[in-house]
Amino acid sequence: MESGTACIHAALSRTKPHSTGAVAVPIFQTATFAYPAFGQSTGYDYTRTQNPTVEHCESVVAALEGGAGASAFATGMAAIAAVTELFHPRENPEIIATDDLYGGSIRLFNNISAKNGIAINYVDTSNLAAVEAAITPATKAIFIETPTNPMMKLTDIAAVKKLIADRDILLIVDNTFLTPYLLNPIAHGADIVIHSGTKYLAGHNDTLAGFVVARMPEIAEKLHIVKKTTGAVLSPFDAFLVTRGIKTLAIRMERAQSNARAIAAWLNAQPKISAVRYPEMGAMISFTTDTVETAQGILNKVELILYAESLGGVETLITYPATQTHAEVPESERLARGIDEKLLRLSVGIEAAEDIIQDLERAIS
């Protein structure tokens, strides 16, 4: 099934809510389920463990990523935190992570993972030699963002997999920026794929969600146990919203990507923009202005574009990483990665590209 069609029809034949013939998955807004009799079950007992609406949403995401199973979480950060539960402190595990990560991931790794005995080694994963040099006997996983947030660096997933093919190392990819419509990391060798479903999957800036998709059934089952035990599960109503959002993922990504290409080309021609970072796919752009005053002036003057954190919705959003997404990253680390006060991040929406450009032009001038 072509991916755009799969966004609408994936998993329909495998889910129970459609016994009524409902075209939209019903919302089973219940905390618990009654047993027909002693020793009998409908297959659902308690929503923290499983729920038909959530199960359907998980099946759709797993199908789109080509995984053996998916677990849905209340947020993207809960999803990443769940993945770290796969590693036991007694093994003194080490994770090699992309050095240019979303600030929330860095906060989790530096504060929670480190406290739980997981060592994090930040490496430029776009440099294969650097990745290879960083691998030690303690390395249990490689955690990749591609493109990175916010500097848009790309990592060759298949090439990294080739480096670790003969080692007991998990390859984990955060696929939030590109979505399963534009990239399927499992097809390139990833063992685990993570999504902040808040972003493109839901697509409307109206709900929080996170997903972990596993290539192997045994890992999928481990993650399901983590989910039901720690309890940061996606609610039935939010699962409904994400499922509805995914149905338009293909057309939203096509429109937003087309807009992003036009906007990146326009930004490249502006005298007050000193650098534009756009990987020629997806709808995320970061750019550096000539001065701090120009950057902050844009934030103050945009009208159509919304100055807000997050990304992946139908609205175009502009973010100031230095004080928003990466505010808690130590300044020396931020600056070393190029995240200074002249850097802006643009999540391009599905408005007319001409209107977005006109808004930027007014703000820059």
N, C-alpha and C positions, 0 to 999 in steps of 0.2 A: 504494500500500500504506500503510495506517495505520501511524504511527510505532511503536506498540507491537508490531505484527506484524513490521515491518521489523527491529526489534531482534533478532528470532529468525531471520527468513528472508532478510534482505538479502544479496545477493551469492552465494547458494548455487548458482545456475545458472552463475555465471561463474568458479568456482574449480575447479582440477584435483583436489584431494584427494578429491573425492566420487565419483570413478570406481569406488571400491569399494562405494559405497552407505553409507558411514559417515555417521551422523547428526551426530556431533560431529566437528569438523575434526581430522584426525590431527596429531600432533606430529612434524614432520620434524626431529628432533634431530640434525642433521648440519651440519658446517662446510662440506663440499664435496660436489660431485656429479660422478659419472663421465660422461665423454663416450661415446656409443655407438661412435663411430669418428671419425677425423680429418674435420673439417669438419662434424660433426653435433653437435647439442646437444639436450638434453631441454627446453631453455628455462630451465634452472637450472644455474648454474655454481659459485657461491660464496655462502654465506648472507649475507655482508655486503652483497652486491649484491641478492639476492632469495632468498626461501625460500617454499615453498608455504603454510606455516602463517602466516607473517607477511603474505604477500600477501593471504591470505583476510581477515585481520584489517583490513588497510588498506582492502580493498574494502568491508567492512562499514561502517567509519567514514566513508569517502567517500560511500557511498550514503545513510547517515543524514543527512549534512550537505548532500547535494545538490551535491557537488563533482566536478570532473573527475578527481581522483586524490588519494591521501593517502600520506604517508610516515610510517612508524612509527619512533620513537626510543626510546632506553633510558630517558629520563626526560622530564618536561615541560620542564625547563630546557634539555635538549639540543635539544628541538624549537624553543624560542624562539631559542636560539643559532643554529640552522640558518637560521631566517628572516632573521637579521641578515646572513647571508652573501650575501643577494641584493643588498646595497648595496656599491658600490665606493668606497674612500676617496678616489680621485682626483676624485670628483664632489662632495666635501665634503657628504655627505648629512646631512640632519637628519630626525629622527623626532619627531613630536609624540606624546607618550604621556600617558595618563591619570595625573593626579598622585597618585591613591590606588591604587597597584599592590601586588601581592604583593612582599614584601621581596626574594625571590630574583630577581625581574625587575629591580627597582631595582639590586641588586648587579651583575647582569650588565650593565645599561646603563651604570652609573656607572664600572665598572672595566674591563670587556672591550670593550664597544662604543665607549666614549670613547677607549680606547687604539688602537682600530682605525679611528679617524677618523670615527666616527659621532656627531654632536651630538644630544643628547636634550633636548627642550624639554617639561617637565612642565606640563600644563594641565588644568584642570577640564573634562573633555570633556562633562560633563553641561550645561555652559554653551556653547551653540552660538556665541554672540558671541565668547567667549574663544577657541574653536577657530579661528574665521574670522580673528580678529586675529593669531593665532600663525602662520598660514600664510605662508611666504616662498618665493622662487624655489628655495631649497635643500631645501624640504620634499619628501621622497620617500615618506613613509608616515605614517599616523596609527594608533597602537597603542592599542586600547581594551580595558579590562576593564569588563564590565557584567553583574551588579552588581560594584562594586569591592571589593577585598579590603584592609582589613576593614570599610570604612565603608558599604558597600552602596549607593553612589550609582549611578544609572542613566543611561546614555547612549543617545540616540536614534540608532541605527545608520543608519537610512534618511535621517535629517536630515543627519547628517555626510556621508553619501555624496552627497547633493544639493549640499553645499557644494563638493565636489571633483570633481563629475561631469565638468567640462571640463578638469581638470588631470591631469597624469601623476603621480598620487599613489595609492599602494596603501592600502587600508583593511584593517587587520588586527584581528581580534577574538579575544581569549582567551575561549572559551566554556566554560571548565571548570566554573564554578558552576552554569550552567543546563542544560548538556548539549544534544545535538541533540534530545532528547525534548521539551524545553520551549522551545528557541529555535534557529532556523536562520539564523545571521547572513548566509550567502550569499544567502538569499531576500530579505534587506533591503539588499543591496548590497555586502557584504564581499567582498574578493578572496581573503583568506586567513583560515582559522580554525585556532586553536591549542587543543589540549587537553592538560592533564596527565591522561593516561589512568590514572595512579595513583589518581585520585579516583573520581568516579562511574562512569566507564566500566568499570573493573575492579571497583570497588565493595566490596571485601572487605579492604582494608588489607593485602594480601598480595603485592603486586608493584608495581614501578615501570614507568611507560610514558609516552610522549609522542607526540602526533600533530600533523601539519600537513596541513590539507586546502586545496587550491587550487581556485578557481573555474574558472581557465583551464588547459587542458592544457599550455601552454608554461611556466607557472609551476610546475605539478606536476612537469614533467620537470626543471626547474632544481633543485627541492628534492630530487628523487630523486638527482641527481648529487651534491649536497651530502652527502646521507645516505651514499651508498656511498663517497664520498671521505673524509669525516671519520670515519666508522666508528662513530658512537654509535648503533648500530642496536638494535632490539628483538630479544630472543632468541626462538627458536621456542616455548619453553615459556611464556614470559611472554605471547607473542601468543595462545597457547591460553587462558591464564587471562583475558586481557582479552576475548577473543571469548566465552568462557563467561559472564563478568560482564555483558556487554552484553545477553545474552539476557533477563536479569531487570531491565534498566535501567528499563523503563516502570513495573513494579509497585513497584520500590524508590523511584523518584522520586515516584510518587503517594503512597505511604505516608509517606515522609520529609517531603514538602511538607505533607501533612495534619497531621502532627505539629508541624511548624514553625509553622503558623498558630495552632494551639492554644497552643503554648508562648509565642509572641510575645504573644498576647492576655493570657496569664497574667502574663508578665513586666511588661507595661504596667500591671498593677494592683498591683505590689509597691512599697511605700514606699521600700525601699532601692535600687530601680533607678531611676536618674534619666533614662535615655534608652534606647529600644529601636529598633534599625534593622533592619527587615525589609521587603523590597520587595514583599511579597505574592505572591511566586513563588519557587520553589526551596526549599532546606532549610538555608540559611545565615542565621544571626542574629548580630548583634553588639549588645552592650548595655553601658551604662556604669553603674557602681554609685555609691552616694553617697560612699564613701570607698575608699582603697586597701586598708584593712584588710578591708572587705567583699569586695572582689574577690579578694584573696589567701586569705581565709577560705573562699570558695567553692571555690577550687582545691584547698585542703587537705581539704575535707570531703565532696566528691562521692564517691559509692561506685559507683553504676551507671554514671554518666558517667565517661569516662576522660579524665584530664588529659594530653593528648598533642597533638603537632603533626600536621598533615595534616587531611584532611576527605574527605567523600564516601563513607565506608564504611557498612556496616550498623550499626556501633556509633556511639552519640553520643559525640562528642569535644568537649572544651572546651580552648581555646587562649588563651594570654596573649600577644598580639601584641608587647607592649613588650619581652619577653625571649625570644620564640621567633621567629615569622615575620618580625618587623621589627626584630630586635635590632641588625642592622648598619646600619640607616638612621640617619643622624645625628640626635641627640636633638632638635635644633631643628626639623628637617624632620618628624620623627615628631609632635611636639607641635603643629606648625602644621596637621597633617592630622587632629588629634583623637585620635591614638594615644597615649594616656597610660596610667598605671598603674592606672587605674580601668576600662579597657576590656577586655572579654572577648569572645571569638568562639566561637560554638556551631555545630558541624556536627551537625545533628539526624539521628539514625539511624532505624531502622525498628522499634525497640522500641515497646511501648505508650506512648502519650503520657502517660497518667496516671502511669506509673512514672518517666518522665523528670522530670515536674513535681514529683512527691513527692521525688525526689532533690535537685532544686534548692531546694525548700522547706526541706528539712532543712539543706542547706548554707548557705542565706541566714540562717536563724534561729539 
